[in-house]
Amino acid sequence: MEQNSSTTLHIRCDREDLLASLQVAATVVPSNSARPILTNILFRASDDHIEILATDSQIGLRIVIRRLEALQPGEAIVPVKQLLSILKESSSNHVELQVNHSAEGRSLLHIILHDGRYTIGTVIGDTFPEISPFPDHSEQRVVIPGGECERMIRKTAFAMDKDRSSVVLSGLFFMVEEGACVMTGTDGKVLSEAILDCNQFQDSFHAVLPPSTVQHLQRILQQDGSGDVELMIDRKVVFIRTTIKNNDRDGIGSIQIEITSRLVEGVYPSYRNVLPRDPNATITFDREALLSAVRRTALMVDGTTKGVVIDAHDDRAILRNMVVTGGNAEIPVACTVTGETRRIGLNANNLLNILRIYERDTVSIELNRDGKGMILREPGMTYLIMPISPPKES
């Protein structure tokens, strides 16, 4: 350590706790930015916890670790990727971080592990953007079990408009009404709606979550031991709070994670008004058999529509690629048909995306006369696929 230097931050904590926190923070930190300070993170240590702040100017992340020994409270701005790489390569149980500021104006972060010691520079002379903590008092606030929230996002986010042809449709619609929490994604061609019924949802409000916010939350919830998700809307901003649990030799450590993000502005379409009702025909398949048949038919699918035709009669359906250019597929699959039968055309990718996340062994495709779309259902889920006009039978 340098002579004539003063310690401005000094903590000891579990290496796995810090590593897990930095892995979450690193997903928000941009690789480069017009504001170079944003490529770093802010450490802020108090007597009983340490906060890690990260932002890309659109999304703010605040992580709180409470299992630590704070020898010297303080704060420092440090490069996250370098620190993360050091912790990944270590097998130490604990890590000690000490920031020293010299009389010459240098500021260094000393990283002390049982299997090595490192020193890297910190950022001085710049101010890190402040990130608001989760407000503890609000009427527009809901609590969703972490597992249920992850499932709802996983089963709806795939349908968001990835081409960004519509700013509103590129996000995930979130609504609370009549004792239910609703998440919906659609690009106008495929739609997925998830509903969680719960008596605790008393208020009514809605918002559109940005795609990057949805992706960050989904990554966090995919980790083992994620806790309940608290979500609060405050005008044009959404606040999200959850925890991840770190299992280690000493037991279970809980790390609190907060996301702050601006909402997508605009009016989400009233999609429920166009959902077809009262089907006049239903085709039921074994899910795995249909998934395999669509996947094999898609090998011959060409063009932007990725069109597949399904001809279902009695106890068998034939799947064919809609546009024949480089080759043709004809795949039979067993099914059960009730009601009227006819040919249907649809986008292979849209059906594949649904079948991959579908949790039942059998899947039924509901058809209607007006051609508004095909409906698939499972508990708490409704999927809509808009049809593609199939070619006339020769």
C-alpha positions in Angstrom: 0.0 0.0 0.0 1.1 3.5 -0.7 2.6 5.7 2.0 0.7 8.9 3.0 -2.6 7.4 1.8 -6.0 7.3 3.5 -8.5 4.5 3.4 -11.8 5.6 2.0 -13.5 2.2 1.9 -12.7 -1.2 3.5 -15.0 -4.2 3.6 -14.8 -8.0 3.9 -17.5 -10.2 2.5 -18.2 -13.6 1.0 -16.7 -14.0 -2.5 -19.7 -15.9 -3.8 -22.0 -13.1 -2.7 -19.9 -10.4 -4.4 -19.4 -12.6 -7.5 -23.2 -13.2 -7.9 -23.9 -9.5 -7.5 -21.3 -8.4 -10.0 -22.6 -11.0 -12.5 -26.0 -9.3 -12.3 -24.5 -5.8 -12.4 -22.4 -6.6 -15.5 -25.4 -7.3 -17.6 -26.4 -3.6 -17.3 -23.0 -2.0 -17.6 -22.4 -0.9 -21.2 -19.2 -1.9 -23.0 -18.7 1.7 -24.1 -20.7 4.8 -23.6 -20.7 8.5 -24.4 -20.4 8.8 -20.6 -17.4 6.7 -19.7 -18.3 6.6 -16.0 -21.2 4.3 -16.9 -18.8 1.5 -17.8 -18.1 1.3 -14.1 -20.1 0.5 -11.0 -20.4 2.4 -7.7 -19.6 0.7 -4.4 -21.3 2.3 -1.4 -20.6 0.7 2.0 -22.3 1.6 5.2 -22.1 -0.1 8.6 -24.5 -3.0 7.9 -24.6 -3.4 4.1 -23.0 -2.5 0.8 -24.8 -1.2 -2.3 -23.6 -1.8 -5.8 -25.0 0.6 -8.4 -25.0 0.2 -12.2 -26.8 1.9 -15.0 -26.7 2.3 -18.8 -28.7 5.6 -18.5 -32.0 3.7 -19.4 -32.0 1.1 -16.6 -30.7 1.5 -13.1 -29.7 -1.4 -11.0 -29.2 -1.4 -7.2 -27.8 -4.5 -5.4 -27.7 -4.8 -1.7 -25.4 -7.3 0.2 -26.0 -7.4 3.9 -23.7 -10.2 4.9 -20.4 -8.4 5.3 -17.9 -6.8 7.7 -17.7 -3.1 7.1 -14.3 -1.9 8.5 -14.5 1.5 6.8 -17.7 2.9 5.3 -17.3 4.8 2.1 -17.8 4.7 -1.6 -15.7 4.1 -4.8 -16.3 3.9 -8.5 -14.6 0.7 -9.9 -14.4 -1.1 -13.3 -16.8 -4.0 -13.0 -15.5 -6.3 -15.7 -11.9 -6.4 -14.3 -13.1 -7.1 -10.8 -15.6 -9.7 -12.0 -12.8 -11.6 -13.9 -10.6 -11.6 -10.8 -13.3 -13.1 -8.6 -14.3 -15.7 -11.2 -10.8 -17.1 -11.2 -10.4 -17.3 -7.5 -11.3 -20.1 -5.1 -11.1 -18.0 -2.0 -14.0 -18.2 0.4 -13.9 -14.5 1.3 -12.7 -11.3 -0.4 -11.4 -8.1 1.2 -11.7 -4.8 -0.7 -9.8 -1.7 0.4 -9.7 1.6 -1.4 -6.8 4.0 -0.7 -6.6 7.6 -1.8 -3.1 9.1 -1.9 -2.0 12.6 -1.4 -0.9 12.6 -5.1 -4.5 12.2 -6.2 -4.3 8.5 -7.0 -7.1 6.1 -5.9 -6.5 2.3 -5.9 -8.7 -0.7 -5.1 -6.8 -3.5 -3.3 -8.5 -6.9 -3.8 -7.3 -9.4 -1.2 -8.0 -13.1 -1.6 -6.5 -16.1 0.1 -5.1 -17.2 -3.3 -3.9 -13.8 -4.6 -3.8 -10.0 -4.2 -4.6 -7.5 -6.9 -4.6 -3.7 -7.3 -6.6 -1.8 -9.9 -7.4 1.9 -10.3 -10.7 3.5 -9.3 -12.4 6.4 -11.0 -12.1 9.8 -9.3 -13.2 13.3 -10.3 -16.5 12.2 -11.7 -20.0 11.7 -10.2 -21.9 8.4 -10.6 -25.6 8.9 -11.5 -27.9 8.4 -8.5 -30.4 5.5 -8.7 -33.5 5.8 -6.7 -34.2 3.0 -4.2 -37.5 1.0 -4.3 -40.2 3.2 -2.7 -41.8 1.4 0.2 -45.1 3.2 0.1 -47.3 3.1 -3.0 -50.8 2.1 -4.0 -49.8 0.7 -7.4 -47.7 -2.1 -6.0 -48.0 -5.9 -6.4 -46.0 -8.9 -5.1 -45.7 -11.9 -7.4 -44.0 -15.2 -6.4 -40.6 -15.4 -8.2 -41.3 -18.7 -9.8 -44.7 -17.5 -11.2 -43.2 -14.3 -12.4 -40.4 -16.1 -14.3 -42.9 -18.5 -15.8 -45.2 -15.7 -17.0 -42.3 -13.8 -18.6 -40.9 -16.9 -20.2 -44.3 -17.7 -21.7 -45.0 -14.2 -23.0 -41.8 -12.4 -23.8 -41.1 -14.5 -26.9 -44.1 -12.9 -28.6 -42.9 -9.3 -28.2 -42.1 -7.4 -31.4 -38.4 -8.1 -31.9 -38.3 -6.1 -35.1 -39.2 -3.0 -33.2 -41.7 -2.1 -35.9 -43.9 -0.8 -33.1 -42.4 0.8 -29.9 -45.4 -0.2 -27.8 -45.5 -3.8 -29.1 -41.8 -4.2 -28.5 -42.5 -4.2 -24.8 -44.4 -6.4 -22.4 -47.8 -5.4 -21.4 -48.4 -5.6 -17.6 -51.8 -5.2 -16.1 -53.5 -5.7 -12.7 -57.3 -5.8 -12.7 -60.1 -7.6 -10.9 -57.9 -9.7 -8.7 -55.6 -10.9 -11.5 -52.1 -10.0 -12.7 -51.8 -10.2 -16.5 -48.7 -10.2 -18.8 -49.0 -10.0 -22.6 -46.7 -10.0 -25.5 -47.6 -9.7 -29.2 -46.1 -8.6 -32.5 -49.4 -8.6 -34.3 -48.9 -12.1 -35.7 -48.6 -14.1 -32.5 -49.9 -13.3 -29.1 -49.3 -14.8 -25.7 -51.3 -13.8 -22.5 -50.5 -15.1 -19.0 -52.9 -14.6 -16.1 -52.2 -15.1 -12.4 -55.3 -15.1 -10.2 -54.7 -13.8 -6.7 -56.9 -12.1 -4.1 -54.1 -9.7 -3.1 -54.3 -7.8 -6.4 -56.9 -5.2 -5.4 -55.8 -2.1 -7.4 -56.2 -1.7 -11.2 -53.3 -0.3 -13.3 -51.4 -1.1 -16.5 -48.0 -0.3 -18.0 -45.7 -1.4 -20.8 -42.3 -2.7 -19.7 -39.3 -2.1 -22.0 -37.8 -5.2 -23.6 -34.4 -4.6 -22.0 -36.0 -4.4 -18.6 -37.9 -7.6 -19.2 -34.7 -9.4 -20.3 -32.8 -8.2 -17.2 -35.5 -9.3 -14.9 -35.9 -12.7 -16.7 -32.1 -13.4 -16.3 -32.3 -12.6 -12.6 -35.3 -14.8 -12.0 -33.7 -17.7 -13.9 -31.2 -18.0 -11.1 -31.8 -20.6 -8.4 -33.6 -19.3 -5.3 -35.0 -16.1 -6.6 -37.5 -14.6 -4.2 -40.8 -12.8 -4.6 -41.0 -10.0 -7.1 -42.3 -6.6 -5.9 -43.3 -4.3 -8.7 -44.4 -0.7 -8.4 -45.5 1.8 -11.0 -44.9 5.5 -10.3 -46.2 7.5 -13.3 -43.6 6.8 -16.1 -41.2 4.7 -14.0 -41.3 1.1 -12.9 -39.5 -0.1 -9.8 -38.8 -3.8 -9.4 -37.4 -5.5 -6.3 -36.4 -9.2 -5.7 -33.8 -11.3 -4.1 -31.5 -14.2 -5.1 -30.2 -16.7 -2.5 -26.6 -17.8 -2.5 -26.1 -21.3 -1.1 -22.7 -21.7 0.3 -20.8 -23.4 3.1 -22.2 -21.1 5.8 -25.8 -21.5 4.9 -27.9 -19.3 2.6 -27.1 -15.6 1.9 -29.8 -13.4 0.4 -28.9 -10.6 -2.0 -31.4 -7.9 -2.8 -31.7 -6.6 -6.3 -33.7 -3.5 -7.4 -34.3 -2.4 -11.0 -35.5 1.1 -12.0 -36.6 1.7 -15.5 -38.7 4.1 -17.5 -41.9 2.7 -19.0 -42.7 2.5 -22.7 -45.0 5.4 -23.6 -48.0 4.7 -25.8 -51.3 2.9 -25.7 -51.2 -0.9 -25.9 -53.9 -2.3 -28.3 -57.1 -3.7 -26.8 -56.2 -7.2 -28.0 -59.0 -9.0 -26.0 -61.6 -7.5 -28.3 -60.2 -9.5 -31.3 -59.6 -12.8 -29.7 -61.8 -15.4 -31.5 -64.6 -17.0 -29.4 -66.7 -20.1 -29.9 -64.5 -22.3 -32.1 -66.3 -24.5 -34.7 -63.4 -27.0 -34.9 -60.6 -28.3 -32.7 -57.6 -30.4 -33.8 -55.8 -32.2 -30.9 -52.2 -33.5 -31.1 -49.6 -35.2 -29.0 -47.4 -32.2 -28.2 -44.1 -34.0 -28.9 -45.4 -35.5 -32.1 -46.6 -32.1 -33.4 -43.4 -30.4 -32.3 -41.3 -32.9 -34.3 -43.6 -32.7 -37.3 -43.5 -28.9 -37.5 -39.7 -28.9 -36.9 -39.2 -31.3 -39.8 -41.6 -29.5 -42.1 -39.8 -26.2 -41.3 -36.6 -27.7 -42.8 -38.2 -26.9 -46.2 -39.7 -23.6 -45.3 -38.5 -20.6 -47.2 -39.4 -16.9 -47.4 -40.3 -14.4 -44.7 -43.7 -15.9 -43.9 -42.2 -19.4 -42.9 -45.5 -20.8 -44.0 -46.7 -24.3 -43.1 -50.0 -25.9 -44.2 -51.9 -28.4 -42.0 -54.5 -30.6 -43.6 -56.4 -32.4 -40.9 -59.0 -35.2 -41.5 -60.3 -37.7 -39.1 -57.3 -39.1 -37.3 -54.4 -37.8 -39.3 -53.0 -34.5 -40.4 -50.5 -33.8 -43.1 -48.0 -31.0 -42.7 -46.5 -29.4 -45.9 -44.3 -26.3 -46.5 -46.4 -23.6 -48.1 -43.9 -22.3 -50.7 -42.1 -24.9 -52.7 -38.8 -23.6 -54.0 -35.8 -25.7 -52.9 -37.8 -28.8 -51.9 -41.0 -30.1 -50.4 -41.9 -31.8 -47.1 -44.9 -34.0 -46.4 -45.1 -35.1 -42.8 -48.0 -37.1 -41.3 -48.9 -36.8 -37.7 -51.7 -38.5 -35.7 -54.5 -36.2 -34.4 -58.1 -36.0 -33.3 -60.5 -33.7 -35.2 -63.8 -32.4 -33.8 -66.1 -30.2 -35.7 -65.5 -28.9 -39.3 -62.2 -29.6 -40.9 -60.3 -27.5 -43.4 -56.7 -26.5 -44.3 -55.0 -24.0 -42.2 -51.8 -22.0 -42.8 -49.6 -20.5 -40.2 -46.0 -19.4 -39.5 -43.9 -22.4 -38.4 -41.8 -20.4 -36.0 -44.8 -19.0 -34.2 -46.1 -22.5 -33.6 -42.7 -23.9 -32.7 -42.1 -21.1 -30.1 -45.4 -22.0 -28.4 -44.9 -25.7 -28.5 -41.5 -25.4 -26.9 -42.9 -23.8 -23.8 -46.2 -25.6 -23.7 -46.4 -27.8 -20.6 -49.2 -30.3 -21.4 -48.7 -33.6 -23.1 -51.6 -32.9 -25.6 -52.2 -29.6 -27.4 -55.5 -28.5 -29.0 -55.7 -25.9 -31.8 -59.1 -24.1 -31.8 -60.3 -22.9 -35.2 -63.1 -20.5 -36.1 -65.0 -19.7 -39.3 -64.1 -16.0 -39.5 -60.3 -16.6 -39.8 -59.4 -14.3 -36.9 -56.8 -16.7 -35.7 -56.0 -20.0 -34.0 -56.1 -20.4 -30.2 -54.1 -22.7 -28.0 -54.7 -22.8 -24.2 -53.1 -24.2 -21.1 -53.8 -23.3 -17.4 -53.3 -19.6 -17.0 -52.2 -19.1 -20.7 -53.8 -18.2 -23.9 -51.9 -18.2 -27.2 -53.1 -16.7 -30.5 -51.6 -17.4 -33.9 -52.8 -15.3 -36.9 -53.4 -17.4 -40.0 -51.7 -17.3 -43.3 -53.9 -18.0 -46.3 -52.9 -21.4 -47.6 -52.7 -22.1 -51.3 -55.8 -23.8 -52.9 -55.7 -27.5 -53.2 -54.7 -28.7 -56.6 
